[in-house]
Amino acid sequence: MAEARIATSDVTVDLPKMRVSYEVGTLSEVELADTWHDQLQQWLDDAIRAAAPEPNAMVLATANADGIPASRTVLAKGLDERGVVFFTNYTSAKSHDLMATRFASATFPWYALHRQATVRGTVEKVSYAETATYWASRPRGSQLGAWASPQSIVVSGRNALESALANVQRQFADVEEVPVPPHWGGWRIRPEVVEFWQGRRDRMHDRLQFKLTRDGWKVERLGP
């Protein structure tokens, strides 16, 4: 079988030989915070201090009613003991998946720190008050874009999007505060399992997870 190679203009990348030795840190049970959300906040703070790109970016995985998976990157905009929150169009593909199955998984990939954290559980829509509070903090351009975009719908071309945005700009030209679209809001992942992964040398990684049981949260170590 031919080797897997990616050819660029002047470099050939040999994928099987690509290696990174993970030696940045460790994760032990005694280092772990008392709760999953405290631990996640600590790692998020570490990523911010390390100037990691888009530290609140997470890869959201969903599946539709037929079990066909999809993943995409979204931005976490809320974190507390209830779960992790992101905002989107409720008519989007991801929202259709979430309404069909009510489950999601999201992974924060902090590559520079050789870390990742994964949150898995059920989902729920956040309250209108929470959505309105976040909406008010968004730049006006982002607000108008949310009104203009037919998210996940096939469009005829870029011109169609620009035309839709221009129409929305005219619609709200004399409106000081752009209202929240009725088709837009937040989702909260209410975790049942939260795993913290710290890369270690020789692929002997540290994997600790908080798992929700009938008796409360339990901490477990997983094999790498």
N, C-alpha and C positions, 0 to 999 in steps of 0.2 A: 504494500500500500504506500502511495506517495506521502511524503512528509507534508504536514500542514504548514503552509507558508503564506505570508501576506506580503505581496510585492508593493513597494512604494516607488517613488521616482528615483531614489538613489540608495535605498536601504531594503534589504530582505530580512524580515523578522522570522526567526525560527521559534514558533510558539512552544514546542515541547521543551526547549532549553531555557525558556524564560523562568527566572527564579527570583524570589525576594526572601531574604532571611528575616523573619519577624523577631526582633530583639528589642523593641522599644519599651515594653512594659510587661507586667504580670497582673494576674487577678486571682486573689485568694478569698476564701470565705470570710476571713476576718477583715478584709478590706471592703467588703460589700456593705452598702448602706442598709438601713433597716427596712426600707420599702423599695419596690421597683421604681416608683416615680422619683424618689430621692436619688437613686443610683443613676437613672436616666438623665436627670437634671445635672448631676455632677459631671457625667461624661459629655453632655451637651456643652456645659460651661468650659470643660477642658478643650473641646473642639473650637469653641469661640476664641479662647485665649491663644490657641495654637494657630489662629488665623486660617483654619481649614476652610476651603471654599464651600459656600452654601451649607453651613453646619447643621441647619435645620431641615435639609433636604432628606427625604426618605423615599425609598422605592416601595410603592404601594402595589400589592398583588391582590387580585380579585379573580373570581370565576363566575361565569354566567350560569344560567339555569341548567345548561347542558354539561357543565363541568369544564368548559373550555377556559383556560387561564389567560390572564393578561396582566402586564405590569407596566408601570410608568412612574416617573418621579414627580412627587408633589412636595409642598412645603408644610411642615408642621407649624401650626399657629396657636396651639394651646397644649398645655401639659399640666395635669394635676392628678390627684388620686383617682379621679373618674376615668381618665384615659388620655389619649392623644387626639388632637383635633386638627383637621384640615378643611379647607373650603373649596367648593367647586360648583359647577353647574349641575343642578339636579336632573337635567335631561341628558347628561353626558353618558358615555359608555360605562364609565366606572360606577356612576350612580345607579344605572340600570342593573349592573352586577350586584351592587350592595343591596338594592331593594329585593333582588331575587333570592339571594342566599343569606344576607345579614351577617356575613363573616368577611374578615379581611386580615391581611398580614402586611406589616410595614417594617422595612429595614433601613436603619440609619448607617450608611457606609462611610466611616471616617478613616479613609485609606492612610492618610499621613500618620495617624496614631496607631495603625495596625489594629483597629477596633471596628466592631459593628454591634448594633443592638437591634433585636427583632421583637416586635410587639404583635401578638396574634390574639384575636378574640372576636366577639360580636361587635356590631356597629349600631349606632343610632344617630338620628339627626339631632343636632344641637338646637336649643331653643331659639326662637326668633330674636329674643333680646341679646343673646350671645352673638348671633349673626350680625345684628344691627351694630353692635359695639365694634366688632372687627371691621365691618364694612366702612364705618365712619373713619377708620384709621388708614384706609387705602388711598393711594393717590387718585386724583380725579380721572386720569387717563386709564387706570386699571378698572375703575368703576364703569367708565363708558365702554371699555373693551368687553366687560362682562355682559353688558346689555347687547352689544353688537354681535358677539360670537355665537354662532349656532354650533356649539361644541360637539365634536365627534360626528357631525353631519357632513356628508360629501358636498363640496361647493365647486362651482364652475371654475374658479381661479382666484388668484390674489385680488384681482380687481373687485370681485364680489365682496370680499371682506372689507376692502377699503371703502367701497360704496356704503356698506352697512354701517361702518363706523362714522362716516360722514353724515349719514342720516340721523344717527343717534346724537352726534354732536350738535346738529341743528335742533333736534327735539329738546335737548336740555340746555340750549345756549343761554336761556334766561333763568335757569334754575340754579340757585346757589348750592343746594345740597341734593346731589343725585340720590334718588331712593334706591333701596335694595330691590333687585329684580325678583319677581315672585318665583322664578325658577332657579334661584341661586341661594346657597347656604352652606352650613357646615355639617360635617360628619365627625362623630367621635368613635374611635376604636376603644372599646372597653376590654382591656386585656384579660386573658385567661392564662397566658404564658408570656413571659418576657425574658428573653435570653440575652446575656451579655457575653460577647466573644472577644477575647484578647489573643492576638496572634503571638505564638511562641516559637522558639527555635526548633528546627527539625520537625515541624508540623505537629508538635505536642502542645496544641493550643489549650488555653484556659476557656472553658465554657461553663458558665454558671447561669441557672435560670430560676426565676420566681414562677411557681406554678400554683394556681388557685385551686384549692381543694375544699371539701365540705367543712374542714376545720380551719380554713384560712389559707394564707400564703405559705408555701413551703419552698425552701431553697434546695436545689439539687445540682450536682455536678454531672456534666455529660462528657462522654469520651470525645476526643477531638476528631 
